[in-house]
């Protein structure tokens, strides 16, 4: 059963709508993320491994 409503947007129209576009990461965010990864590696490498069972 096909129910076509003239007010519905096509898939193409939805995807080109500004609010529905995927965000593009900017340089500042990428650098921040890399910095967080380095900090996490440092923090986890300094902690002794513990088994809590």
Secondary structure as a PSIPRED ss2 file (coil, helix, strand):
# PSIPRED VFORMAT (PSIPRED V4.0)

   1 X C   1.000  0.000  0.000
   2 X C   1.000  0.000  0.000
   3 X C   1.000  0.000  0.000
   4 X C   1.000  0.000  0.000
   5 X C   1.000  0.000  0.000
   6 X C   1.000  0.000  0.000
   7 X C   1.000  0.000  0.000
   8 X C   1.000  0.000  0.000
   9 X C   1.000  0.000  0.000
  10 X C   1.000  0.000  0.000
  11 X H   0.000  1.000  0.000
  12 X H   0.000  1.000  0.000
  13 X H   0.000  1.000  0.000
  14 X H   0.000  1.000  0.000
  15 X H   0.000  1.000  0.000
  16 X H   0.000  1.000  0.000
  17 X C   1.000  0.000  0.000
  18 X H   0.000  1.000  0.000
  19 X H   0.000  1.000  0.000
  20 X H   0.000  1.000  0.000
  21 X C   1.000  0.000  0.000
  22 X C   1.000  0.000  0.000
  23 X C   1.000  0.000  0.000
  24 X C   1.000  0.000  0.000
  25 X C   1.000  0.000  0.000
  26 X C   1.000  0.000  0.000
  27 X H   0.000  1.000  0.000
  28 X H   0.000  1.000  0.000
  29 X H   0.000  1.000  0.000
  30 X H   0.000  1.000  0.000
  31 X H   0.000  1.000  0.000
  32 X H   0.000  1.000  0.000
  33 X H   0.000  1.000  0.000
  34 X H   0.000  1.000  0.000
  35 X H   0.000  1.000  0.000
  36 X H   0.000  1.000  0.000
  37 X H   0.000  1.000  0.000
  38 X H   0.000  1.000  0.000
  39 X H   0.000  1.000  0.000
  40 X H   0.000  1.000  0.000
  41 X H   0.000  1.000  0.000
  42 X H   0.000  1.000  0.000
  43 X H   0.000  1.000  0.000
  44 X H   0.000  1.000  0.000
  45 X H   0.000  1.000  0.000
  46 X H   0.000  1.000  0.000
  47 X C   1.000  0.000  0.000
  48 X C   1.000  0.000  0.000
  49 X C   1.000  0.000  0.000
  50 X C   1.000  0.000  0.000
  51 X C   1.000  0.000  0.000
  52 X C   1.000  0.000  0.000
  53 X C   1.000  0.000  0.000
